[in-house]
């Protein structure tokens, strides 16, 4: 099964990214630390080609830190500098600024060598929707420059933002790719709220989360819901529904409410620090 989802404004944004790429010295790609590969956009990789890039793993406070460190090593072994951040921590923001300065330095030195008047290095910031891009931009600019929201697709147009005197940042709308060839990529992104809840059946996504926890984080499953394993997904939903009061008239468990509980607990970190894929 492949999941098709490509709103028109994203096709336009893809064209704009390709056009504006020649204006920048390097790219900052944001990914979700809980799914660092699934939340990368392979379509963008085709556009970027040899442009220098750094990867920022967002929402590290929700991910398994051991797995996050594995991803950073994995990226750096492939020649892409990477770091994980929590956008509300000043020291993490400063690390982003420093890595960006280091990445842009080579281009500025080349301009100086040609006798061109020095200018701030220029970066393009890219990422799929709802990865925390607007929040990071506002922290970098130290004021509210970009509109933020907890729903995918808040940023709709490009804008230039000055980061102190260090570099200039070209914001771009979040771009998903036309379809997910791998079903599991779609489930990972739906689990963490990157794609809208209407795209995939919510109960299926919640079942995917429970199955993943049973296989990789059984102790977290036990701590939150009172069981570390199950044989029947319906029984697991029933148990959670009764424990969390997801009942309707007649005392029946409402599976849609159970799904909401599971997904909200994952997305807010109440289930614990969880990564949905390893390198």
Long-range contacts (C-beta under 8 A, 24 or more apart in sequence): 1-183, 2-179, 2-180, 2-181, 2-183, 3-179, 3-180, 3-183, 3-186, 3-199, 3-200, 4-178, 4-179, 5-176, 5-178, 5-179, 5-180, 5-195, 5-199, 6-176, 6-177, 6-178, 6-179, 7-153, 9-153, 9-156, 9-173, 10-173, 10-175, 10-176, 13-172, 13-173, 13-175, 14-43, 14-44, 14-47, 14-175, 16-158, 16-172, 17-44, 17-47, 17-124, 17-126, 17-172, 17-175, 18-47, 20-124, 20-158, 20-170, 20-172, 21-47, 21-48, 21-51, 21-124, 23-122, 23-124, 23-170, 24-51, 24-122, 24-123, 24-124, 24-170, 25-52, 25-103, 25-104, 25-107, 25-108, 25-121, 25-122, 25-123, 26-51, 26-52, 26-53, 26-54, 26-100, 26-103, 26-104, 26-107, 26-121, 26-123, 26-124, 27-51, 27-52, 27-53, 27-54, 27-123, 27-124, 27-125, 27-126, 28-53, 28-54, 28-56, 28-96, 28-100, 28-123, 28-124, 28-125, 28-126, 28-169, 29-53, 29-54, 29-55, 29-56, 29-126, 29-127, 30-55, 30-56, 30-58, 30-125, 30-126, 30-127, 30-131, 30-132, 30-133, 30-136, 31-55, 31-56, 31-57, 31-58, 31-127, 31-128, 31-131, 32-57, 32-58, 32-59, 32-131, 32-132, 32-192, 32-194, 33-57, 33-58, 33-59, 33-60, 33-62, 33-63, 33-68, 33-71, 33-84, 33-275, 34-59, 34-62, 34-63, 34-188, 34-192, 34-274, 34-275, 34-276, 35-188, 35-189, 35-191, 35-192, 35-194, 35-275, 35-276, 35-277, 36-68, 36-71, 36-277, 37-71, 37-277, 37-279, 38-184, 38-185, 38-188, 38-189, 38-276, 38-277, 39-127, 39-128, 39-131, 39-188, 39-189, 39-192, 39-194, 40-128, 41-126, 41-127, 41-128, 41-175, 41-176, 41-177, 42-177, 43-175, 43-177, 43-178, 44-126, 44-175, 52-103, 52-106, 53-80, 54-80, 54-81, 54-82, 54-83, 54-99, 54-100, 54-103, 55-80, 55-81, 55-82, 55-83, 56-82, 56-83, 56-84, 56-85, 56-96, 56-136, 57-82, 57-83, 57-84, 57-85, 58-84, 58-85, 58-87, 58-127, 58-131, 58-132, 58-136, 59-86, 59-87, 59-131, 59-132, 60-84, 60-85, 60-86, 61-86, 61-269, 61-273, 62-267, 62-269, 62-273, 62-274, 63-273, 63-274, 63-275, 64-273, 64-274, 64-275, 65-273, 67-275, 67-278, 68-275, 70-278, 70-279, 71-278, 71-279, 73-279, 74-279, 85-136, 87-132, 87-135, 87-136, 87-139, 88-139, 93-136, 93-139, 93-140, 96-136, 96-140, 97-140, 97-163, 97-164, 97-166, 97-167, 100-163, 100-166, 100-167, 101-166, 101-167, 104-167, 120-162, 120-165, 120-166, 120-167, 120-168, 121-166, 121-167, 121-168, 122-167, 122-168, 122-169, 122-170, 123-167, 123-168, 123-169, 123-170, 124-169, 124-170, 124-172, 125-169, 125-170, 125-171, 125-172, 126-172, 126-175, 127-174, 128-174, 128-175, 128-176, 128-189, 128-194, 129-153, 129-154, 129-173, 129-174, 129-175, 129-176, 129-194, 129-195, 130-174, 130-193, 130-194, 131-174, 131-194, 133-171, 133-174, 134-171, 137-161, 137-169, 137-171, 140-169, 141-169, 145-171, 146-171, 150-193, 151-196, 152-176, 152-193, 152-194, 152-195, 152-196, 188-276, 188-277, 191-263, 191-266, 191-276, 192-266, 192-267, 192-276, 193-263, 193-267, 197-263, 202-256, 202-259, 202-260, 202-263, 203-237, 203-255, 203-256, 203-259, 205-259, 205-263, 206-237, 206-258, 206-259, 206-262, 206-263, 207-233, 207-237, 209-262, 209-263, 209-266, 210-236, 210-262, 212-276, 213-271, 213-274, 217-271, 217-272, 217-274, 220-271, 220-272, 220-274, 221-271, 223-272, 224-265, 224-270, 224-271, 224-272
